[in-house]
Amino acid sequence: MEHWSSHPTDPGFDITMIEPSPKEPAQEMASSGGVWLESAVRTQARSLRPLIRQMGLRYGVDAAWISALIEVESGFNARAVSPKGARGLMQIMPATASRYGVRNVRDLLNPERNLDVGVRHLRELLDAHDNNWVLALSAYNAGQGAVARKGNRIPNYRETMLYVPSILARVEQHRSWLNQLD
C-alpha cells in the first residue's frame, strides 16, 4: 500500500519526485523559471503575480505554493468552472465561498475575490493541520472531513493522490517564476 507524506514516516521510506511535463505539443517551456504554461496563459499568469504575492503576504502563505496550486487547479484561468461547480483561479466551491461571506458565485470569477477566499481557506487548512502542506492540500482537494476520516492522511482517492504530488513538484519552479522581475 502506498502512503504519500511530506516527511519520512518509517525507516524504509522511499523518496519519489514527480516532475511536471507538458500535456500537449502546443505547450512550451515558459521563460519564467521553467513553469509549463501555454503562451496564451503566460500573459494572464504574469499579470497575477502581484496579486498572488499580495494575498500570500496578507494571509502568511508562501506565494509559490499559491501559484503552484493555481496552476494545477485552473491553469491560471480566472473564468474556469469545474463540472462540480468549483470556480475561478483557485477553484472555490460555492459552499466554501459562503463561509467567507461570498453570496454571489459570480464573484468567484473575480481574481482578487477568488484569491482572497482561496488563500484564506488555505491558511485555515494549514492552521488546522499544523502547517503540514500535504494534509492541507489533501483537505483543499478532498475536504477536511475526508482527511479526518482517514486519520489525518491523504484520502485514498485517485484524484487527491495525484493532486498533492503534482503541486509539490511545482513549488520551486513557481518560487523562481515569482521572483523574476515583471
N, C-alpha and C positions, 0 to 999 in steps of 0.2 A: 504494500500500500504506500502510495506517495504522500508526502507531507511537505508542504511549502512553508518556509519560515524565513524571517529576516535575520535569524541568528541560529547557531548550532543548537540542536535540541537533544542530541545524543552523540557519543563518541564516534559513531560510524557514519556521520552525515557526509553527503556529497554536495559540492557547490555546483550549481547549474546556472550559467549565464545565457540569457536569451537575447540575441541581437535583433533589433528591428531591421526589416528589409522591405524593399518596395513591393507593392502588391501587383502593380501593372507596369509594363514597359514605359508608359506615358509619364510615370513619375521619375523625378530626377533628384539627385542629391542637392539639397539646398546649400548655398554657400554660407549658410548661417549656422555653423557649428556641427554639421553632419546630420541634422534632423531631416527625415524624409518627408518632404511636402511637395505637392503638386505646385507648379509655378503660380497658378491662379490663386492658390490658398496662401502662398507665402506673403503676398501683399496684405491680406486680411490678418494673418498671424502677426506680421511685423507691426501693424497698427495697434494690435492689442498688447504689445509688450509693456507700455507704460501702465496700462490698467491692471495687468497681471501683477506687476511689481507693486503697485499701489495697494491692491487688495491683500497681497501677501504681507506687506508691512502692517496694514490695518489690523489683520487678524493673527499675525505671528505665524504665518505659514510660508515655508520656503517657496518662492515663486517658481523654481524649477519643477517642483512636484506639481504645482497647479498647472503649469504649462504642459507637462507630460500627460496629466490627467485629461486636459482639454483635447490634446491630440488624439488620445485613444477614444474618448467619449464622442467627440463631434468632428474631429478633423479640422478644428477651428472654424466650423460653420455655425455662425451665430443664429441661423434660422433652422437648424436641424430639429426634427421632431421624430422620435423613435416610434416604432409600431405600438409600444406600450404607453406612449404619451409623454415620455420624458422630453424636455425642451431645452433648446439653446446650447451654448458652448459647453456647459458642464452637465448637460442632460439631467435637469432637475425635474422630478415628478411633481405634479400639481399638489399632491397631498403634503409633500415635504415643503414646498414653497409656502403653503398656507401656514405652516408652523412658524415661518419667518415674516409673516404679515403680507404676503403676496396673495391677493384675492383674484386678480385677473391673470390667467395663464399667458395671455399675450405679452405681459410684462417680462416673462421669462425669455423672450426673444430679444430683449434689450441687453446688449453685452454687459453694461455696467450693473444692471439689476441682477442678471443671471450670475455674474461673478460674485457679487455681494452675497447672495443667498448661498451659492455653491461653496464659497470659501468659508463662510460662517459655519455651514453644515460640516464641512471637512474638519474645521477646527474643533467642533464639538465631538466629532468621532475620534479625533486624535486625543482629546482630553479623556474621553471615555475609555480609551484603550492605552493609556499611559504612553502616548506618543509612539506607539507601535504602528508604523506605516502599513505593514502587511495586514494587520487586523482592521485598521481604519479604512484602507482601500477595499478590503473584503466587505466591510459593512456599507461602504458607499455604493458598492455594486449590488450586493445581495440583500442588504438590510441588516440593521443591528440585531434583530431577532434571530436571523439565520446564523449569525456568528455566535450569539449567545447559546443557541440550541446545540451548536457543535462544540461547546466547551471552550469558547474563545479561540477557535481555529478557523482556517479558511473553510467555508462550507464546500462540500464535495459536489459543487455544481460546475459543469464543464465551463460555462461562461466565466465564472469567477476564478476558476483555476487558471484560465488563460489570461484574464484581465489583469490580475495582480502582477505577475512577472512581466507582462507587456509594459506596464507603467514603470516598474523597477528598471527595466532595460533602457528606458528613455531619459531618465532624470538627468544624468550627467551631460548628455547631448543638449538638453534644454537649458541647463545651467550655462553652458558655453554660449549658446544662442542668445540667451537673455542678457549676457554680459557684453555682447557686441554693441558697438556704437550704432545708433539708428541712422 
